[in-house]
Amino acid sequence: MSDRFTKTPEPPYYAVIFTNQLSPNDAGYAEMGDRMFELALEQPG
């Protein structure tokens, strides 16, 4: 019996960490974030 909780891809693993500051002109930011999230869900792994 494996002690893994879920099936995961083999290493190596990468982390992407970033910060940002919204400018006063943030029109479309929320919509773009939603779209990027949708695209990320389509990626393998």
N, CA and C atoms as a LAMMPS dump frame, in Angstrom:
ITEM: TIMESTEP
0
ITEM: NUMBER OF ATOMS
135
ITEM: BOX BOUNDS ff ff ff
-5.0000000000000000e+02 5.0000000000000000e+02
-5.0000000000000000e+02 5.0000000000000000e+02
-5.0000000000000000e+02 5.0000000000000000e+02
ITEM: ATOMS id mol type element x y z
1 1 1 N 0.841 -1.187 0
2 1 2 C 0 0 0
3 1 3 C 0.879 1.241 0
4 2 1 N 0.549 2.188 -0.85
5 2 2 C 1.304 3.425 -0.942
6 2 3 C 0.826 4.418 0.107
7 3 1 N 1.74 5.227 0.609
8 3 2 C 1.336 6.241 1.579
9 3 3 C 1.096 7.604 0.918
10 4 1 N 0.948 7.607 -0.396
11 4 2 C 0.607 8.841 -1.092
12 4 3 C -0.894 9.08 -1.009
13 5 1 N -1.276 10.323 -0.906
14 5 2 C -2.691 10.668 -0.868
15 5 3 C -3.301 10.744 -2.264
16 6 1 N -2.477 11.115 -3.228
17 6 2 C -2.968 11.26 -4.594
18 6 3 C -1.855 10.918 -5.57
19 7 1 N -2.225 10.605 -6.782
20 7 2 C -1.241 10.322 -7.823
21 7 3 C -0.701 11.647 -8.346
22 8 1 N 0.586 11.824 -8.268
23 8 2 C 1.209 13.063 -8.727
24 8 3 C 2.281 12.749 -9.753
25 9 1 N 2.609 13.728 -10.591
26 9 2 C 3.699 13.51 -11.548
27 9 3 C 5.031 13.372 -10.817
28 10 1 N 5.989 12.772 -11.467
29 10 2 C 7.317 12.635 -10.892
30 10 3 C 8.002 14 -10.826
31 11 1 N 8.867 14.227 -9.827
32 11 2 C 9.636 15.472 -9.76
33 11 3 C 10.51 15.615 -10.996
34 12 1 N 10.966 16.766 -11.368
35 12 2 C 11.068 17.947 -10.518
36 12 3 C 9.765 18.747 -10.5
37 13 1 N 9.589 19.506 -9.434
38 13 2 C 8.452 20.405 -9.284
39 13 3 C 8.96 21.842 -9.339
40 14 1 N 8.118 22.732 -9.788
41 14 2 C 8.476 24.147 -9.883
42 14 3 C 7.394 24.976 -9.209
43 15 1 N 7.796 26.05 -8.591
44 15 2 C 6.848 26.987 -7.983
45 15 3 C 7.027 28.339 -8.652
46 16 1 N 5.927 28.991 -8.926
47 16 2 C 5.955 30.339 -9.478
48 16 3 C 5.279 31.242 -8.458
49 17 1 N 6.016 32.207 -7.964
50 17 2 C 5.519 33.115 -6.947
51 17 3 C 5.747 34.534 -7.448
52 18 1 N 4.707 35.342 -7.387
53 18 2 C 4.875 36.72 -7.825
54 18 3 C 3.985 37.625 -6.985
55 19 1 N 4.305 38.892 -7.024
56 19 2 C 3.47 39.909 -6.385
57 19 3 C 3.13 40.95 -7.437
58 20 1 N 2.104 41.704 -7.162
59 20 2 C 1.749 42.788 -8.07
60 20 3 C 1.029 43.873 -7.298
61 21 1 N 0.924 45.021 -7.917
62 21 2 C 0.147 46.122 -7.386
63 21 3 C -0.744 46.623 -8.512
64 22 1 N -2.014 46.742 -8.223
65 22 2 C -2.928 47.266 -9.223
66 22 3 C -2.744 48.766 -9.365
67 23 1 N -2.805 49.209 -10.589
68 23 2 C -2.791 50.645 -10.836
69 23 3 C -4.228 51.158 -10.72
70 24 1 N -4.398 52.461 -10.687
71 24 2 C -5.763 52.981 -10.642
72 24 3 C -6.604 52.534 -11.855
73 25 1 N -5.94 52.245 -12.956
74 25 2 C -6.642 51.795 -14.157
75 25 3 C -6.589 50.271 -14.208
76 26 1 N -7.48 49.605 -13.479
77 26 2 C -7.467 48.146 -13.443
78 26 3 C -8.613 47.526 -14.239
79 27 1 N -9.106 48.246 -15.207
80 27 2 C -10.212 47.74 -16.03
81 27 3 C -9.811 46.433 -16.707
82 28 1 N -10.62 45.402 -16.54
83 28 2 C -10.377 44.123 -17.187
84 28 3 C -9.505 43.167 -16.388
85 29 1 N -8.966 43.624 -15.256
86 29 2 C -8.047 42.775 -14.486
87 29 3 C -8.738 41.513 -13.973
88 30 1 N -9.905 41.654 -13.403
89 30 2 C -10.622 40.495 -12.848
90 30 3 C -10.979 39.5 -13.942
91 31 1 N -11.416 39.993 -15.076
92 31 2 C -11.773 39.105 -16.19
93 31 3 C -10.548 38.364 -16.703
94 32 1 N -9.422 39.057 -16.797
95 32 2 C -8.193 38.404 -17.255
96 32 3 C -7.748 37.354 -16.25
97 33 1 N -7.868 37.642 -14.96
98 33 2 C -7.518 36.664 -13.934
99 33 3 C -8.379 35.42 -14.026
100 34 1 N -9.677 35.623 -14.25
101 34 2 C -10.579 34.474 -14.412
102 34 3 C -10.181 33.635 -15.614
103 35 1 N -9.823 34.294 -16.705
104 35 2 C -9.427 33.563 -17.92
105 35 3 C -8.122 32.802 -17.705
106 36 1 N -7.165 33.411 -17.034
107 36 2 C -5.898 32.723 -16.766
108 36 3 C -6.134 31.498 -15.889
109 37 1 N -7.046 31.604 -14.932
110 37 2 C -7.381 30.464 -14.081
111 37 3 C -7.982 29.327 -14.904
112 38 1 N -8.886 29.655 -15.823
113 38 2 C -9.474 28.647 -16.702
114 38 3 C -8.404 27.953 -17.531
115 39 1 N -7.485 28.731 -18.088
116 39 2 C -6.408 28.162 -18.904
117 39 3 C -5.484 27.271 -18.059
118 40 1 N -5.21 27.683 -16.829
119 40 2 C -4.365 26.868 -15.957
120 40 3 C -4.999 25.524 -15.67
121 41 1 N -6.307 25.493 -15.495
122 41 2 C -6.998 24.234 -15.227
123 41 3 C -6.91 23.255 -16.397
124 42 1 N -6.677 23.772 -17.584
125 42 2 C -6.575 22.922 -18.779
126 42 3 C -5.19 22.302 -18.928
127 43 1 N -4.213 22.737 -18.148
128 43 2 C -2.845 22.271 -18.293
129 43 3 C -2.656 20.925 -17.597
130 44 1 N -1.86 20.043 -18.186
131 44 2 C -1.615 18.751 -17.555
132 44 3 C -0.826 18.937 -16.26
133 45 1 N -1.041 18.003 -15.346
134 45 2 C -0.294 18.026 -14.093
135 45 3 C -0.911 18.957 -13.143
